[in-house]
Amino acid sequence: MISFGILLLLAAGIVITAISTRRAERLARQQINFVAGVTHELRTPLAVICSAGQNLADGIVDSPVKVAQYGEVVYREGRRLTNVVEQVLEFAGAQSGQQRYEFRSTDISHIIKSTVAACETQFEETNFSIETMIEANLPPVLGDETALKRVMENLISNAVKYDRESRWARIHAQVLGGKEGNEVRITVEDRGLGIGFVDVPHIFESFCLGHEAVAAQIKGSGVGLSLVEQIVDAHGGSVTVKSTQGAGSVFTLHLPIAAQADDSKAQMMEDKKS
């Protein structure tokens, strides 16, 4: 019996070691893909900026109109580069638990409109059209405006990046009843590649790239949707996805309205005191 018990312990140790090894290998592959994705995201705008700067320095571009055009290109690619760096830094802060949000009453209508306006250049480059349906008099949510803009920016950019031929997406914001009472519900719908049912349960994991994205050779850092989920969770909400492979995806944000969020925080404080 003692020998049998020892054998069982050895077998269990081998199984645990094998599982740990596979997890470590998977994490290592994901981290390599993350580095490769971020490198690609950084390389493209850097190459454009360097090329434009070289042409300006060499005097190839001399007319005021062309100089203005080059300046616009440098500014646009610089903003793109900044967004990549900010996203990676925000993801690192969220992972380490050091990210701090400034919660205040926030107008979701303003968040959506300003984010869509900020992505206008991206729409023009890809001939992409986005439809917005915002319910009148939406109640405010208790949130960090910059972080919520980052959420919307990620979802919109993904709709553009993973588009097929439709060149279309729709944002719909409304108040509906949820599990915790009324909530502001925002859906971002596209008709792009979609997500396979195997990938859907893992799509919000760090460094995760769906099989469709890999097959289509669409580069990415794999942290965007993970960051979306972390930010929404920090706001007391949730994010869900429904997707059909080859037909598109619908991402839905569930955010508690400001009054209910205040009540929830007050209740949590009372529970801690008691």
N, C-alpha and C positions, 0 to 999 in steps of 0.2 A: 504493500500500500504506500509505504514511504517512497519507494522507487517510482511507483506510478504517479504519485503526486509531484515528484521532482520533474518527471517527464512532461506532465501537464504544464507546470510552471515554465519549463524551457520552451515548450511549444507556444504557450501564450506570449512569452517574451519575443520569440521569433516573429510571430504574427504582428505584434505591436510595433516591432522594429521595422518590419516590411511596410506597414501602413504609414509610419512616420517618414520612412524614406521616400515613399511615393508622394506624400504630401509635400515634402521638402523639394522633390524634383519638380512637382507641378508649380510650386511657388517660385522656384528658380526660373522656370520657363516663362511664367507670367511676368516676372520682373525683367527678364531679357526682352520680352515683347514690349513691355512698358518703355524701357530705355530706347528700343528701336523706334517705337511710335513717337515718343517725344523728340528724338533726334530728327526724325523726318519732318515733324511739325515745325521744328526750329530751323531746319536747313533751308526750306523753301523760301520763307520771307527773308532770311539772311542773304540768300543768293540774289534775290531780286533787289534788295537794298544795296548790296555791294555793286551789282551791275549798274544800277541807276547812278550811284555815287561816282563810279569810275567814268561813266559817259559824261557826267556833268564836269568832273575834274579835267577830263581831256578836251573839253570844249566842243565835243561832238554835238551837244545840244546848245544852240545859241539863241534861238528865237524865244521871246517872252512866253509865248503860248506853250511851246514845248517844255520850257523850264517849269511852268505851272503844272503841266501834266505830269512831269517827272516828280515834282514835289508832292502831288497828290498820291502817286504810286508809293513813294517813300513813306508818307504819312500812313497810308492804308496798311502797308506791310508792317510798319512799326507797331501799329495798333494790334495787328494780328499776332505779332511776336509777343507783345505785352500781355495779351489775353492768355496765350499758352503758358507763359511764365506764372501769371497770377493764378491760373487754374491749378498748376502743379503745386505752387506754394500753399494755396488754400486746401488742397487735398492733403498735403503733408501736415498742415496745422490741425485739420480735422482728425487725421489718424493719430496724432500725438495727444489729442485732447486739449491742445493749447488755443484752439480757435475760439475767439470770443465774439458774440453777436450783440449788436445794440438794438434791442427790441423796442419798438414804438409803434403807434397806430399808423398803418401803412395802407395807402390806396393801391389796390391791385390793378385797377384800370390804368393808372399812371405807370405802374411797373411794366405792364404788357405793351402799352403804346411806346414808351421810351426804349424798350428793348427791341421792338420791331423796327423803330427808326434807326437804332444803332446798327442793325443788321442790313440796312438798305443797300449798302454797297455789295454785300454778299449776294443779295437777291438780283441785283443788276448784272453782276458777273455771270450768273448762271441762268438768267432769264426765268427766275423763280417768282411765283406770286403767292402771297400769303393772305388768307382771309381771316378777319377778326370779327367775332361775335361777342360783344361784351354787354352783359345785362345792365340796364340803367340802375343807378343808385346802389351799386354793390357796397355792402358794409365793409369797413376796413378790417384788416387782419393785424395781429400783433406780430411784427416781424422786422427783420433787418433788411432794409431796402437793397443794399448792395448784394447781399447773399441771395435774395429772391430774384434779382436781375440775373445773377449768375445761373440760377436754376433755369430760368426762361431762355437765356442765351444758349445754354447747353442743349436744351430740347429743340430749339429752333435750328441751331447749327446741325444737329443730327438729322433733322428732317431734310435739310438741304444736302448734306453729305451722302445720306443713304437713299436719295431719290433715284428713281429709274428714269422714266420719261414723262411723268405727269407734270413735273415742275409746279407742284401745288401742295399747300398745307393749310390747315385751319386751326385757329385758336378760339376756343369757346369758354367763356367765364360766366358763371352763374351761381346763385345760391340754392342749395338743395339740402334736404335732410340727410344727415349721416348718423353713424352709430353714437356719436357724442352730442348730437343736436344739429342745428343748422351749421353748414360749413360753406366756404367759398370753394367751388370746384372748378378747376381749370383743366381743359383737355387740349392736347396738342395732337392733331390727327394728320397723318401723311399717307401717301400711296406709294411708298418706296419698296425697298427690298423685303421688308418684314423680318421677323425673327422666328427661327425654327422652334418648335415646341420643346426640343431638347435644351435650347439655350435660354428660353424664357425664365426658368427658375434661377438662373445664374447671372442674368443680365445686369443686376445691380452690384455684383461682386467686383472688387478691385481688380484691375488689369484684364477684365473679361472682354474678349472680342468674339462676336458671334461667328458661326461657321460661314454665314452668307457674306459677312464683311471680309473675312479672310479669303474666301473664294473669289470675291470681286476685287481683291487686292486694295481694299480701302484702308488706308493707314489711320491709326489713331492711338492715343495714349492709353485708352482703356480705363480711365479714371472718371470720365465725365458723368456717367450715370451713377456711379458709386458716390460721387460728390453730391449729386442731386438728392439721392436718398438721405445722405447724412445731414444735409442742410434742412430738408423738409422734416426729418425726424426731430431735429433740434428746435423746430418751430411747433412741435406738438402735432404735426400732421403726418400724412403718409402719401406714398406715390405707388400707383399700380399701372400695369401695362396689359393691353390686349393686342395680340398681333397674329397675323396670318402670313405665313411665308409666301413671298411674291406678291402680296396684296397691300401691305402697309401695316402701320402700327398706330395705336392710340395710347398715349401716356396721359394719366390723369393725376393731378395734384389735389389732395384733400387738405385744406387749411382751415383751422378753426377761426371763426370771426373773433375780433378783438375782445368783445365783452365776455365771451365764453372762455377765451384763453386766459383772461384776467381771473375769472372765477376759478378755473382749474388750478392756476398757480397759487391763488389764495388758499384753496382747499389743501394743496400739497403742503403749504407752510403750516396750516393748522394741524395736519396729520403729524408733521415733524415735531411740533410743540407738544402734542399729546403723547 
